[in-house]
Amino acid sequence: MVHRPRLVLSEHTAVPQLRITAEHPLYRRVSAPGAGSSAEVLADGLGTWFGYQRGRGLDQGSWMHDVLTLAAALDLPFVPFTPACVSVRTHACTTTPTAVSSSSAATGSTTPRSTTG
């Protein structure tokens, strides 16, 4: 039997629920005085990213793609997976078949269930 990989696709992580902005409660909590050294590291990183985006005239926010991918790799219970067909584009980008052209090749895998319904 062929192993079915567990994949975290950007179409599952680029959802509003995973976007952190300067107004987001998480950022406010980690950037509050006395939040602690670990929180300070996170706040500094996010603050630097927001400043970089502001300097480029972009909307300030950070999608938590890497955090969700790490949580999935650690097999944390709040990242459920479900079987799905995944298309692999010529430049090795993976996505669900509905989001790509008919020139892609499909392969079986499992992906996180969408939190957007």
matplotlib code that plots the C-alpha trace (Angstrom):
import matplotlib.pyplot as plt

x = [0.0, 1.3, 1.7, -0.8, 1.0, -0.6, -0.4, -1.1, -2.1, -2.2, -5.8, -6.4, -4.1, -4.8, -8.1, -9.2, -9.1, -5.3, -4.4, -2.7, -2.8, -1.7, -5.3, -5.6, -6.1, -3.1, -0.7, -2.1, -1.6, 2.0, 3.0, 1.5, 4.0, 5.0, 3.9, 7.1, 10.3, 8.8, 5.9, 8.3, 10.1, 6.9, 5.7, 9.1, 8.9, 5.3, 6.0, 9.0, 6.9, 4.1, 6.6, 8.1, 4.7, 3.8, 7.0, 6.0, 2.5, 1.0, -1.9, -0.3, -0.9, 0.6, -0.9, 0.0, 0.8, 4.0, 2.4, -0.4, 2.0, 4.1, 1.0, 0.0, 3.6, 3.4, 0.1, -1.7, -5.4, -6.8, -5.5, -7.9, -7.2, -9.5, -8.8, -8.8, -7.5, -4.6, -3.3, 0.4, 1.2, 4.2, 6.1, 5.4, 2.6, -0.1, -3.7, -7.2, -8.3, -11.1, -8.5, -6.3, -6.6, -7.2, -3.5, -2.6, -2.0, -4.0, -2.7, -4.3, -3.4, -5.0, -5.4, -6.6, -10.3, -11.2, -12.2, -14.2, -17.0]
y = [0.0, 3.4, 5.9, 8.8, 12.0, 14.5, 17.9, 21.4, 23.6, 27.3, 27.3, 25.9, 28.2, 31.5, 32.0, 35.1, 33.1, 32.7, 36.3, 38.3, 42.1, 44.8, 45.0, 41.2, 40.1, 37.8, 40.6, 42.9, 40.2, 39.4, 43.0, 44.1, 45.2, 42.3, 39.6, 37.7, 37.1, 34.5, 36.8, 39.7, 37.7, 37.0, 40.6, 41.9, 39.6, 40.5, 44.2, 44.1, 42.3, 44.9, 47.7, 46.1, 45.8, 49.3, 50.6, 48.8, 50.2, 46.8, 45.7, 44.9, 41.3, 37.9, 34.6, 31.9, 29.3, 28.0, 27.8, 25.6, 23.4, 22.9, 22.0, 19.5, 18.0, 17.7, 15.8, 18.3, 17.4, 20.7, 20.1, 17.4, 15.8, 14.3, 12.4, 14.6, 14.7, 17.1, 18.5, 19.1, 21.9, 21.9, 24.2, 21.7, 23.8, 21.6, 22.6, 21.0, 20.2, 22.8, 25.6, 24.5, 24.1, 20.7, 20.4, 19.3, 15.8, 14.6, 12.4, 11.0, 12.6, 13.9, 17.6, 19.6, 20.3, 23.9, 25.9, 28.3, 25.8]
z = [0.0, -0.9, 2.0, 1.8, 2.8, 5.2, 3.5, 4.8, 1.8, 1.7, 0.8, 4.3, 6.1, 4.2, 6.0, 8.0, 11.3, 11.0, 10.1, 12.8, 12.7, 15.1, 16.2, 16.8, 20.4, 20.2, 19.1, 21.8, 24.5, 23.5, 23.1, 26.4, 29.1, 31.3, 28.8, 29.2, 27.2, 24.8, 24.1, 23.6, 20.9, 19.1, 19.4, 18.1, 15.1, 14.3, 14.8, 12.5, 9.8, 10.2, 9.8, 6.7, 5.1, 6.1, 4.4, 1.2, 1.3, 1.9, 4.2, 7.6, 8.7, 9.0, 8.0, 10.4, 7.8, 9.4, 12.9, 11.6, 9.6, 12.7, 14.7, 12.1, 12.0, 15.8, 15.4, 17.7, 18.1, 16.9, 13.3, 11.9, 8.6, 6.0, 2.7, -0.4, -3.9, -4.4, -7.7, -8.2, -10.6, -12.9, -10.4, -7.6, -6.0, -4.5, -4.3, -4.4, -8.0, -7.9, -7.7, -10.7, -14.4, -16.1, -16.9, -13.4, -12.2, -9.2, -6.4, -3.2, 0.1, 3.3, 4.0, 7.0, 7.0, 6.2, 9.2, 7.0, 6.4]

ax = plt.figure().add_subplot(projection="3d")
ax.plot(x, y, z, "-o")
ax.set_aspect("equal")
plt.show()
